[in-house]
């Protein structure tokens, strides 16, 4: 039995953030804790996180203003 615990609700496992990249640019993502999104500055997209699961589909991403 594993002694590892899941991250608290509303957070993302830091190990997951280390391996995830933007599906459009293959570039890094920044976690926005306030909006609960993974942000790709290069693509201008923010991917939602639902129930602790990043939704890495460009069609589901929010376009960043600017």
N, C-alpha and C positions, 0 to 999 in steps of 0.2 A: 504494500500500500504506500502511495506517495505521500510525503509530508508537505509537499508544496501546496500553497493555497492560491486561489484565484485572487486577482487584484480586487480591491473594493469596488462596489457598484459605481458607475460613472467614471471609471478610469480605464486606461488601456495598459496591458502588460508591456513594460518597457522592452522586453525581449522581442515582442511582436513588432514594435516600432523600428527596431534595428534591422529587420529583414524586409519590411514592406517598402515598396517603391510605387511611385505613380504609374499606373498602367499606360498612360499616354506618353509621358516623357522618360520613364524609367529612372526619374530623378528622386531625390529625397522628399520626405513628407514631414510636416511639422504638426504636432498635436495641439489643437486648440481646445483646451479643457473647458472653457466657458461655453463654447458652442457645440462641444462634443463632436468634433470633426477632425479629419486628417487633411491638411492643406498642402496642395502642390502649388507653390508660388510660380514656377515656370509654366505650368499648364493653365494657371488661373482658375483652378477648380478646388472645391472643398468636398471631400467624400464624407458622408454621414456615418456615424457609428450607432447602430441600433442593437440594443440588448447586449452591448459589449462586443459586437461583431462589426468590423469595418466593412462597409458596402463599397467595394472597389470597382464599381461600374461607372464609366463616364456618363451614361444616361441618367444615373441616379445622383450625380454630383451637382453641387450648386456652383454657378459661375461667380467668381469673385468680382466685386465692383472695381472699376478702374481700368 
